[in-house]
Amino acid sequence: MKESWKIETQAIQGGYSPEATQPRILPIIQSTTFKYDSAEHVAKLFDLDAADHMYSRISNPTTAGFEGKIALMEGGVAALATSAGQAASTLAILNICRSGQHVVAASTLYGGTYSLFANTLPKMGIEVTFIDPNASAEQIKAAFRAETRALFAETIGNPGLNILDFEKFAAVAKAKQVPLIIDNTFATPFLCRPLEHGANIVVHSATKYIDGHATSVGGVIVDGGNFDWSNGRFPELTEPDPSYHGLRYVEKFGPLAYIVKARVQLMRDLGTCPAPMNSFLFNLGLETLPLRMERHSENALKLARFLAQHPKVSWVNYPGLENHPSYQLAKRYLPKGCSGVLTFGIKGGVESGAKFMENCRLVALVVHVGDARSCTLHPASTTHRQLTEQQQSASGVTPDLIRISVGIEHIDDIIADVDQALLNS
């Protein structure tokens, strides 16, 4: 029944179904461990023959409620919450890649993800080739190797704000027999559901729009349950796991194989679990996600149109504008709105950009996006500063670029603040 609910209803009622006399609201189960009546029950937990909670590093009732809701909203079979969005991206890759293997990724990624792929994964022996998401399917295929195990991209590039051509990327992934992993942080499942467009795995930084109020750091992986892991390229999921007495994940768990392995193997060993309190806040954030994303998108479009006419602005980048290169893709994949982040070029470059951010009064200078409150940042000197100029350019970052995460305040107040800050810069 819940699968047929509209996403607005899923956001409120999904993931947790209280019985009579139980709390109506998903409770915070702030406990590391759980009590059992028999040694046999515990043995079944450790053999993965029972699905109950055994330890909060691996699963927790509050976290399970959040996981169930986000999986429902994305249209997946199950989800795994993590301690950060970076942990979600890392585990999503490590779950199917080992030393000597390879990933193909769009170059227009969040700076932290780009650094993870360019610097940290190679230290583990996993190489990543970055490709222009606007490249042809044949050009993208040319980046693949025999040892390639995944294709990774973002629904809305951060901070380039390019919209992914899902049809092209899904076709490439299918032809190469690897999963398409999509970071859906900026779009959220309310604006776009990647699994409906050919993706196999979805990751989020729950820190952003899912939380929505800048209170908690976390992430989540959603498994679409729609990839054939038995195609001969993923022995991790089909061959015996010696840490579970030779268990074979695909054989035992079918469409849940990927997400179960991520939980009981990687989360068990790496311990990147969220605190129950954070899971509670993420679940609470999901309840208002549809309402907030409508307002974020509406406000961002109005601010983008204002900036496009401003004398102190040289260019504006927002997928909802008719002249944006991704406008047609946005109409196709994000018909309800293009989220709340926009970028623009300020005349005067870096110096004027610094003055603009310092002159804002309502729009705060913070290292964050996806908050109910409007905020701004200069990516070249902050989130992407570890990248070379060439890497920044490939990510869509230029020296004059200002990013604004448009909040849900009244648009007149946002525009007035941005206007005075520009005029005084």
BALONU-668035 format. One line per 8 residues: their letters; for each residue x, y, z of C-alpha. Coordinates in nm, 2 decimals. Layout:
<pts>
a> X,Y,Z ~ ... .
</pts>
This chain:
<pts>
mkeswkie> 0.00,0.00,0.00 ~ 0.28,0.25,0.09 ~ 0.44,0.20,-0.25 ~ 0.13,0.34,-0.41 ~ 0.11,0.65,-0.19 ~ 0.21,0.98,-0.33 ~ 0.56,1.09,-0.22 ~ 0.42,1.36,0.00 .
tqaiqggy> 0.23,1.09,0.20 ~ 0.53,0.86,0.20 ~ 0.74,1.15,0.35 ~ 0.50,1.17,0.65 ~ 0.38,0.81,0.70 ~ 0.64,0.59,0.54 ~ 0.92,0.39,0.71 ~ 0.75,0.35,1.05 .
speatqpr> 0.41,0.20,1.14 ~ 0.33,0.20,1.51 ~ 0.11,-0.06,1.66 ~ -0.16,0.02,1.92 ~ -0.03,0.21,2.22 ~ 0.31,0.26,2.06 ~ 0.45,0.61,1.99 ~ 0.29,0.78,1.70 .
ilpiiqst> 0.63,0.95,1.62 ~ 0.94,0.74,1.53 ~ 1.11,0.72,1.87 ~ 1.48,0.77,1.94 ~ 1.62,0.44,2.05 ~ 1.94,0.56,2.21 ~ 2.09,0.22,2.28 ~ 2.40,0.04,2.16 .
tfkydsae> 2.26,-0.31,2.22 ~ 1.94,-0.52,2.25 ~ 1.81,-0.80,2.47 ~ 1.73,-1.15,2.36 ~ 1.56,-1.45,2.52 ~ 1.78,-1.73,2.38 ~ 2.14,-1.80,2.26 ~ 1.98,-1.95,1.95 .
hvaklfdl> 1.82,-1.62,1.86 ~ 2.16,-1.44,1.88 ~ 2.33,-1.72,1.68 ~ 2.07,-1.66,1.40 ~ 2.15,-1.29,1.40 ~ 2.52,-1.35,1.35 ~ 2.45,-1.61,1.08 ~ 2.22,-1.36,0.91 .
daadhmys> 1.93,-1.59,0.94 ~ 1.72,-1.34,1.14 ~ 1.66,-0.97,1.05 ~ 1.64,-0.83,1.41 ~ 1.87,-0.57,1.55 ~ 2.19,-0.70,1.71 ~ 2.41,-0.38,1.76 ~ 2.36,-0.02,1.67 .
risnptta> 2.67,-0.01,1.45 ~ 2.50,-0.24,1.21 ~ 2.13,-0.15,1.27 ~ 1.91,0.05,1.50 ~ 1.53,0.09,1.52 ~ 1.54,0.46,1.48 ~ 1.78,0.44,1.19 ~ 1.58,0.17,1.03 .
gfegkial> 1.27,0.39,1.03 ~ 1.47,0.66,0.84 ~ 1.62,0.40,0.60 ~ 1.28,0.26,0.53 ~ 1.13,0.60,0.45 ~ 1.40,0.71,0.22 ~ 1.40,0.38,0.04 ~ 1.03,0.41,-0.01 .
meggvaal> 1.06,0.76,-0.14 ~ 1.34,0.67,-0.39 ~ 1.16,0.36,-0.50 ~ 1.44,0.13,-0.38 ~ 1.43,-0.21,-0.21 ~ 1.63,-0.10,0.10 ~ 1.87,0.16,0.23 ~ 2.17,0.19,0.45 .
atsagqaa> 2.23,0.51,0.65 ~ 2.58,0.63,0.71 ~ 2.77,0.88,0.93 ~ 2.82,1.13,0.64 ~ 2.75,1.17,0.27 ~ 3.12,1.10,0.21 ~ 3.08,0.77,0.39 ~ 2.78,0.68,0.17 .
stlailni> 2.98,0.75,-0.15 ~ 3.28,0.56,-0.02 ~ 3.09,0.25,0.09 ~ 2.89,0.25,-0.23 ~ 3.21,0.21,-0.42 ~ 3.40,-0.02,-0.18 ~ 3.11,-0.26,-0.17 ~ 3.18,-0.36,-0.53 .
crsgqhvv> 3.54,-0.24,-0.59 ~ 3.87,-0.37,-0.47 ~ 4.24,-0.29,-0.53 ~ 4.32,-0.32,-0.90 ~ 3.97,-0.22,-1.02 ~ 3.84,0.10,-1.17 ~ 3.55,0.35,-1.17 ~ 3.43,0.59,-1.44 .
aastlygg> 3.29,0.92,-1.30 ~ 3.15,1.24,-1.43 ~ 3.40,1.53,-1.37 ~ 3.13,1.77,-1.24 ~ 3.12,1.63,-0.89 ~ 3.11,1.79,-0.54 ~ 3.46,1.88,-0.45 ~ 3.48,1.64,-0.16 .
tyslfant> 3.37,1.35,-0.38 ~ 3.61,1.46,-0.65 ~ 3.89,1.45,-0.40 ~ 3.78,1.11,-0.27 ~ 3.79,0.97,-0.62 ~ 4.11,1.15,-0.73 ~ 4.32,1.11,-0.42 ~ 4.20,0.86,-0.16 .
lpkmgiev> 4.05,0.58,-0.36 ~ 4.38,0.55,-0.57 ~ 4.57,0.50,-0.24 ~ 4.35,0.19,-0.20 ~ 4.43,0.07,-0.54 ~ 4.10,0.18,-0.70 ~ 4.16,0.41,-1.00 ~ 3.90,0.66,-1.13 .
tfidpnas> 3.87,0.81,-1.47 ~ 3.68,1.14,-1.50 ~ 3.48,1.21,-1.80 ~ 3.28,1.51,-1.93 ~ 2.91,1.43,-1.87 ~ 2.84,1.60,-2.20 ~ 3.06,1.36,-2.39 ~ 2.90,1.12,-2.63 .
aeqikaaf> 2.81,0.77,-2.52 ~ 3.09,0.63,-2.73 ~ 3.34,0.87,-2.57 ~ 3.22,0.77,-2.22 ~ 3.25,0.40,-2.32 ~ 3.61,0.46,-2.43 ~ 3.70,0.55,-2.07 ~ 3.60,0.20,-1.95 .
raetralf> 3.85,-0.08,-1.89 ~ 3.81,-0.45,-1.83 ~ 3.84,-0.39,-1.46 ~ 3.58,-0.11,-1.45 ~ 3.31,-0.18,-1.19 ~ 3.08,0.13,-1.17 ~ 2.97,0.45,-1.34 ~ 2.92,0.74,-1.10 .
aetignpg> 2.75,1.08,-1.15 ~ 2.53,1.34,-0.99 ~ 2.17,1.42,-1.08 ~ 2.25,1.80,-1.05 ~ 2.63,1.87,-1.06 ~ 2.77,2.06,-0.77 ~ 2.85,2.34,-0.83 ~ 2.83,2.33,-1.21 .
lnildfek> 2.45,2.26,-1.19 ~ 2.45,2.05,-1.51 ~ 2.16,1.81,-1.53 ~ 2.26,1.45,-1.60 ~ 2.14,1.29,-1.92 ~ 2.01,0.97,-1.75 ~ 1.92,0.80,-2.07 ~ 2.27,0.82,-2.21 .
faavakak> 2.44,0.72,-1.88 ~ 2.20,0.44,-1.81 ~ 2.26,0.30,-2.16 ~ 2.63,0.31,-2.12 ~ 2.62,0.14,-1.78 ~ 2.39,-0.13,-1.92 ~ 2.61,-0.19,-2.22 ~ 2.92,-0.22,-2.00 .
qvpliidn> 2.73,-0.44,-1.74 ~ 2.81,-0.22,-1.44 ~ 2.58,-0.03,-1.20 ~ 2.50,0.33,-1.25 ~ 2.55,0.50,-0.91 ~ 2.38,0.84,-0.87 ~ 2.43,1.11,-0.61 ~ 2.09,1.26,-0.58 .
tfatpflc> 2.16,1.51,-0.30 ~ 2.06,1.83,-0.47 ~ 1.75,1.69,-0.64 ~ 1.62,1.47,-0.36 ~ 1.36,1.20,-0.44 ~ 1.09,1.47,-0.45 ~ 1.23,1.64,-0.76 ~ 1.39,1.33,-0.92 .
rplehgan> 1.39,0.96,-0.87 ~ 1.70,0.83,-1.05 ~ 1.60,0.46,-1.02 ~ 1.31,0.54,-1.25 ~ 1.56,0.66,-1.51 ~ 1.80,0.37,-1.52 ~ 2.01,0.42,-1.21 ~ 2.09,0.12,-0.99 .
ivvhsatk> 2.22,0.27,-0.67 ~ 2.14,0.62,-0.52 ~ 2.35,0.80,-0.26 ~ 2.27,1.12,-0.06 ~ 2.44,1.35,0.17 ~ 2.15,1.36,0.42 ~ 2.33,1.66,0.57 ~ 2.17,1.88,0.30 .
yidghats> 1.81,1.89,0.20 ~ 1.71,1.57,0.38 ~ 1.79,1.72,0.72 ~ 1.71,2.06,0.58 ~ 1.80,2.26,0.90 ~ 2.18,2.23,0.93 ~ 2.16,2.02,1.25 ~ 2.31,1.68,1.15 .
vggvivdg> 2.58,1.52,0.93 ~ 2.49,1.20,0.76 ~ 2.44,1.00,0.44 ~ 2.24,0.72,0.29 ~ 2.27,0.46,0.02 ~ 1.96,0.33,-0.15 ~ 1.96,0.00,-0.34 ~ 1.73,-0.02,-0.64 .
gnfdwsng> 1.74,-0.40,-0.64 ~ 1.74,-0.38,-1.02 ~ 2.10,-0.48,-1.11 ~ 2.21,-0.83,-1.21 ~ 2.50,-0.89,-0.97 ~ 2.53,-1.25,-1.10 ~ 2.66,-1.14,-1.44 ~ 3.01,-1.27,-1.37 .
rfpeltep> 3.17,-0.94,-1.29 ~ 3.10,-0.91,-0.91 ~ 3.24,-1.22,-0.73 ~ 3.21,-1.02,-0.40 ~ 2.84,-1.08,-0.42 ~ 2.83,-1.43,-0.57 ~ 3.13,-1.61,-0.42 ~ 3.14,-1.73,-0.06 .
dpsyhglr> 3.21,-1.47,0.22 ~ 3.44,-1.65,0.47 ~ 3.34,-1.40,0.74 ~ 2.99,-1.55,0.73 ~ 3.07,-1.92,0.69 ~ 3.08,-1.91,0.31 ~ 2.75,-1.72,0.27 ~ 2.68,-1.61,-0.09 .
yvekfgpl> 2.49,-1.28,-0.09 ~ 2.31,-1.31,-0.42 ~ 2.20,-1.66,-0.35 ~ 2.07,-1.58,0.00 ~ 1.93,-1.23,-0.04 ~ 1.85,-1.19,-0.41 ~ 1.77,-0.83,-0.50 ~ 1.88,-0.72,-0.15 .
ayivkarv> 2.23,-0.86,-0.20 ~ 2.42,-0.53,-0.25 ~ 2.27,-0.34,0.04 ~ 2.29,-0.64,0.28 ~ 2.66,-0.68,0.20 ~ 2.72,-0.31,0.26 ~ 2.55,-0.34,0.60 ~ 2.68,-0.66,0.74 .
qlmrdlgt> 3.03,-0.65,0.59 ~ 3.14,-0.29,0.54 ~ 2.94,-0.12,0.81 ~ 3.04,-0.40,1.04 ~ 3.41,-0.35,0.97 ~ 3.43,0.03,0.90 ~ 3.17,0.15,1.15 ~ 3.05,0.46,0.97 .
cpapmnsf> 2.71,0.45,1.13 ~ 2.49,0.75,1.22 ~ 2.38,0.83,1.57 ~ 2.02,0.74,1.65 ~ 1.95,1.11,1.72 ~ 2.07,1.21,1.38 ~ 1.86,0.94,1.22 ~ 1.56,1.08,1.41 .
lfnlglet> 1.63,1.43,1.27 ~ 1.68,1.30,0.92 ~ 1.34,1.12,0.94 ~ 1.19,1.44,1.07 ~ 1.34,1.64,0.79 ~ 1.19,1.41,0.53 ~ 0.84,1.49,0.66 ~ 0.87,1.84,0.52 .
lplrmerh> 1.10,1.77,0.23 ~ 0.83,1.80,-0.04 ~ 0.71,2.13,0.09 ~ 1.06,2.27,0.13 ~ 1.18,2.16,-0.21 ~ 0.89,2.33,-0.38 ~ 0.98,2.66,-0.20 ~ 1.35,2.62,-0.25 .
senalkla> 1.30,2.57,-0.63 ~ 1.05,2.85,-0.66 ~ 1.27,3.10,-0.47 ~ 1.58,3.00,-0.66 ~ 1.42,3.05,-1.00 ~ 1.29,3.40,-0.90 ~ 1.64,3.50,-0.77 ~ 1.80,3.36,-1.08 .
rflaqhpk> 1.58,3.58,-1.30 ~ 1.65,3.88,-1.08 ~ 2.03,3.83,-1.10 ~ 2.01,3.78,-1.48 ~ 1.91,4.15,-1.51 ~ 2.15,4.29,-1.25 ~ 2.42,4.53,-1.37 ~ 2.68,4.38,-1.13 .
vswvnypg> 2.63,4.03,-1.25 ~ 2.81,3.89,-1.56 ~ 2.63,3.56,-1.59 ~ 2.38,3.34,-1.40 ~ 2.37,2.96,-1.39 ~ 2.05,2.79,-1.29 ~ 1.89,2.49,-1.48 ~ 1.54,2.65,-1.46 .
lenhpsyq> 1.64,2.94,-1.68 ~ 1.54,2.89,-2.05 ~ 1.89,2.98,-2.17 ~ 2.06,2.72,-1.95 ~ 2.24,2.43,-2.14 ~ 2.06,2.17,-1.93 ~ 1.72,2.34,-1.96 ~ 1.56,2.06,-2.17 .
lakrylpk> 1.71,1.79,-1.95 ~ 1.57,1.97,-1.65 ~ 1.22,1.98,-1.80 ~ 1.25,1.61,-1.86 ~ 1.40,1.49,-1.54 ~ 1.31,1.76,-1.29 ~ 0.96,1.88,-1.39 ~ 0.87,1.99,-1.04 .
gcsgvltf> 1.17,2.22,-1.00 ~ 1.55,2.25,-1.02 ~ 1.63,2.27,-0.65 ~ 1.76,2.56,-0.45 ~ 2.12,2.61,-0.56 ~ 2.23,2.87,-0.82 ~ 2.56,3.02,-0.92 ~ 2.65,3.35,-1.08 .
gikggves> 2.96,3.55,-1.19 ~ 3.01,3.88,-1.01 ~ 3.18,4.16,-1.20 ~ 3.51,4.23,-1.04 ~ 3.61,3.87,-0.98 ~ 3.74,3.73,-0.65 ~ 3.78,4.07,-0.48 ~ 3.42,4.17,-0.55 .
gakfmenc> 3.30,3.82,-0.46 ~ 3.46,3.84,-0.11 ~ 3.29,4.18,-0.06 ~ 2.96,4.05,-0.17 ~ 2.96,3.77,0.08 ~ 3.07,3.99,0.36 ~ 2.80,4.25,0.27 ~ 2.51,4.00,0.29 .
rlvalvvh> 2.31,4.03,0.60 ~ 2.03,3.77,0.56 ~ 2.22,3.54,0.33 ~ 2.50,3.39,0.55 ~ 2.85,3.30,0.46 ~ 2.87,2.93,0.56 ~ 3.02,2.61,0.42 ~ 2.69,2.45,0.35 .
vgdarsct> 2.39,2.41,0.11 ~ 2.04,2.27,0.14 ~ 1.95,2.46,0.45 ~ 1.61,2.62,0.51 ~ 1.82,2.94,0.56 ~ 1.98,3.11,0.26 ~ 2.36,3.09,0.25 ~ 2.64,3.17,0.01 .
lhpastth> 3.00,3.06,-0.07 ~ 3.29,3.12,-0.30 ~ 3.38,2.75,-0.40 ~ 3.72,2.82,-0.57 ~ 3.86,2.94,-0.24 ~ 3.67,2.70,-0.01 ~ 3.50,2.37,-0.10 ~ 3.72,2.32,-0.42 .
rqlteqqq> 4.04,2.50,-0.30 ~ 4.23,2.16,-0.28 ~ 4.18,2.10,-0.65 ~ 4.41,2.23,-0.92 ~ 4.28,2.51,-1.15 ~ 4.24,2.24,-1.42 ~ 4.04,2.02,-1.18 ~ 3.83,2.32,-1.07 .
sasgvtpd> 3.75,2.41,-1.43 ~ 3.65,2.05,-1.50 ~ 3.42,2.07,-1.20 ~ 3.26,2.39,-1.33 ~ 3.43,2.62,-1.08 ~ 3.56,2.96,-1.20 ~ 3.73,3.23,-1.00 ~ 3.43,3.46,-1.02 .
lirisvgi> 3.17,3.20,-0.93 ~ 2.95,3.27,-0.63 ~ 2.72,3.00,-0.51 ~ 2.39,3.07,-0.33 ~ 2.18,2.81,-0.16 ~ 1.85,2.98,-0.17 ~ 1.64,2.92,0.14 ~ 1.27,2.92,0.21 .
ehiddiia> 1.25,3.28,0.35 ~ 1.03,3.52,0.17 ~ 1.18,3.58,-0.18 ~ 1.14,3.96,-0.15 ~ 1.37,3.96,0.16 ~ 1.62,3.74,-0.02 ~ 1.63,3.96,-0.33 ~ 1.66,4.28,-0.13 .
dvdqalln> 1.96,4.14,0.06 ~ 2.14,4.01,-0.25 ~ 2.07,4.34,-0.42 ~ 2.22,4.56,-0.15 ~ 2.52,4.33,-0.12 ~ 2.59,4.35,-0.49 ~ 2.55,4.72,-0.51 ~ 2.80,4.77,-0.22 .
s> 3.06,4.53,-0.36 .
</pts>
